[in-house]
């Protein structure tokens, strides 16, 4: 293993989630070292590049893989994505 390999990945968080559910956005960013954040105008989301132990290791110069948020869904109400609790990051 290369000692310079980092656990780095990219992911999107929608602006409406950040604005309307800041506690959930904080849960999603817990333990992250954000190295870049860029507004994606078309998708109305922030594209993050961050270091996190759950992300796969990549070699220096390698493009970071993309991740998506996995959330818990209420089995009774079948609540939609934006009202559920963040669970973990999964590689897309």
C-alpha positions as CSV (number, residue, x, y, z in Angstrom):
1,X,0.0,0.0,0.0
2,X,1.3,3.4,-1.0
3,X,1.6,5.7,2.1
4,X,0.4,8.6,0.0
5,X,-2.9,7.0,-0.9
6,X,-6.0,8.8,0.4
7,X,-9.6,7.7,1.1
8,X,-11.1,10.4,-1.1
9,X,-14.4,10.7,-3.0
10,X,-16.9,13.0,-4.5
11,X,-20.6,13.4,-3.8
12,X,-23.5,15.8,-4.1
13,X,-25.7,17.3,-1.5
14,X,-28.8,19.2,-2.7
15,X,-29.0,22.9,-1.6
16,X,-32.6,22.5,-0.4
17,X,-31.5,19.7,2.0
18,X,-28.7,22.0,3.3
19,X,-31.1,24.9,3.7
20,X,-34.1,23.0,5.1
21,X,-32.5,20.2,7.1
22,X,-29.1,21.5,8.3
23,X,-28.8,18.8,11.0
24,X,-29.1,16.1,8.3
25,X,-26.5,17.8,6.1
26,X,-24.2,17.9,9.2
27,X,-24.7,14.2,9.7
28,X,-23.8,13.6,6.1
29,X,-20.6,15.6,6.5
30,X,-19.5,14.2,9.8
31,X,-15.9,13.1,9.9
32,X,-15.2,14.6,6.5
33,X,-12.2,16.7,5.5
34,X,-13.7,18.7,2.6
35,X,-11.0,19.7,0.1
36,X,-13.3,21.2,-2.5
37,X,-17.0,22.3,-2.7
38,X,-18.5,23.7,-5.9
39,X,-22.1,24.8,-6.7
40,X,-23.6,22.8,-9.5
41,X,-26.1,25.2,-10.9
42,X,-28.0,22.8,-13.1
43,X,-28.6,20.2,-10.3
44,X,-28.9,22.9,-7.6
45,X,-26.5,20.9,-5.4
46,X,-23.1,21.3,-4.0
47,X,-20.4,18.9,-5.4
48,X,-18.0,18.0,-2.6
49,X,-14.6,16.4,-2.8
50,X,-13.6,15.1,0.6
51,X,-11.5,12.7,2.5
52,X,-13.3,10.1,4.7
53,X,-12.3,6.7,6.1
54,X,-15.4,5.0,4.4
55,X,-14.2,6.1,1.0
56,X,-12.0,3.8,-1.1
57,X,-8.3,4.6,-1.2
58,X,-7.0,6.0,-4.5
59,X,-3.5,6.6,-5.9
60,X,-2.1,10.2,-6.2
61,X,-3.4,11.6,-9.5
62,X,-6.3,9.2,-9.8
63,X,-9.8,10.6,-10.2
64,X,-11.9,10.3,-7.0
65,X,-14.8,7.9,-7.3
66,X,-18.4,9.2,-6.9
67,X,-20.5,8.2,-3.9
68,X,-24.2,8.6,-3.0
69,X,-25.9,8.8,0.4
70,X,-27.8,5.7,1.6
71,X,-30.6,6.6,4.0
72,X,-32.9,4.7,6.2
73,X,-36.5,4.6,5.0
74,X,-39.4,4.4,7.4
75,X,-41.0,1.0,6.7
76,X,-44.5,2.2,7.9
77,X,-44.7,5.5,6.1
78,X,-42.2,4.8,3.3
79,X,-40.9,8.3,3.8
80,X,-39.2,9.9,0.8
81,X,-35.4,10.3,0.7
82,X,-35.2,13.9,2.0
83,X,-37.2,13.0,5.2
84,X,-35.2,10.0,6.2
85,X,-32.2,9.6,8.4
86,X,-28.7,9.4,6.8
87,X,-27.1,6.0,7.1
88,X,-23.8,5.8,5.1
89,X,-22.0,6.7,1.9
90,X,-22.0,4.1,-0.9
91,X,-19.9,4.0,-4.0
92,X,-22.0,4.7,-7.1
